[in-house]
Amino acid sequence: MPTLWLVDREFDSKGLVRLTYATTDGDRTYTKELAEQRLYASGGVTAATEVEADALEAADPADEERFAAEARRMAADHDPDETI
């Protein structure tokens, strides 16, 4: 199961948080949405997550380089289970 690192977090006006995790090469992503209340009630977000390979999506080519750089930075600076 691949490890993906948090590369983007977006909040919307409806109280949803969209978390995007990516592989360190920026090629594959996993996105999930949570209610903002649920996010804080669960204790936050971890720096990384493990995801089944069949749940991954191809990254938008325009985002690959940015996602790769952020995923590598997160991997170097944080433990996978560290809350950020």
C-alpha positions as CSV (number, residue, x, y, z in Angstrom):
1,M,0.0,0.0,0.0
2,P,1.6,3.3,-1.1
3,T,2.3,6.1,1.4
4,L,1.0,9.5,0.3
5,W,1.9,12.8,1.9
6,L,-0.4,15.8,2.5
7,V,0.1,18.4,-0.2
8,D,-3.0,20.5,-0.1
9,R,-5.8,21.5,2.2
10,E,-8.7,23.6,1.1
11,F,-11.6,24.9,3.2
12,D,-14.9,25.9,1.5
13,S,-17.7,28.1,2.6
14,K,-19.9,25.1,3.3
15,G,-17.7,23.8,6.1
16,L,-16.0,21.1,4.1
17,V,-12.2,20.5,4.1
18,R,-10.7,18.9,1.0
19,L,-7.4,17.1,1.8
20,T,-5.1,16.1,-1.1
21,Y,-2.3,13.6,-0.5
22,A,0.3,12.7,-3.2
23,T,3.1,10.3,-3.9
24,T,6.6,11.8,-3.6
25,D,6.9,11.9,-7.4
26,G,3.6,13.9,-7.6
27,D,2.2,11.4,-10.1
28,R,-0.6,9.9,-8.0
29,T,-3.0,11.5,-5.7
30,Y,-5.8,10.7,-3.2
31,T,-8.4,13.3,-2.2
32,K,-10.9,13.1,0.6
33,E,-13.5,15.6,1.9
34,L,-14.5,15.9,5.6
35,A,-16.7,18.2,7.5
36,E,-14.6,20.8,9.2
37,Q,-16.2,19.8,12.6
38,R,-15.3,16.2,12.0
39,L,-11.7,17.1,11.2
40,Y,-11.2,18.9,14.4
41,A,-13.1,16.4,16.5
42,S,-10.8,13.6,15.2
43,G,-7.7,15.4,16.4
44,G,-6.5,16.8,13.1
45,V,-4.8,15.5,10.0
46,T,-1.7,13.3,9.7
47,A,1.2,14.2,7.5
48,A,0.8,11.0,5.5
49,T,-1.7,8.2,4.8
50,E,-1.6,4.8,3.3
51,V,-4.0,4.2,0.5
52,E,-4.9,1.1,-1.6
53,A,-3.3,1.5,-5.1
54,D,-6.7,1.2,-6.8
55,A,-8.0,4.2,-4.9
56,L,-5.3,6.5,-6.4
57,E,-5.9,9.0,-9.2
58,A,-3.5,10.5,-11.7
59,A,-2.5,13.9,-10.7
60,D,-3.3,16.9,-13.0
61,P,-0.1,17.5,-15.0
62,A,-0.2,21.1,-14.0
63,D,0.0,20.1,-10.3
64,E,2.6,17.2,-10.5
65,E,5.7,19.3,-9.9
66,R,4.2,21.3,-7.0
67,F,2.7,18.1,-5.4
68,A,6.1,16.3,-5.8
69,A,8.0,19.1,-4.1
70,E,5.5,19.4,-1.3
71,A,5.3,15.6,-0.7
72,R,9.1,15.3,-0.6
73,R,9.2,18.2,1.9
74,M,6.6,16.7,4.1
75,A,8.4,13.3,4.0
76,A,11.6,15.0,5.0
77,D,10.1,17.1,7.8
78,H,7.5,14.9,9.4
79,D,6.8,11.4,10.6
80,P,3.9,9.9,8.7
81,D,1.6,9.7,11.7
82,E,2.5,13.2,12.9
83,T,-0.5,15.5,13.3
84,I,-0.2,18.7,11.4
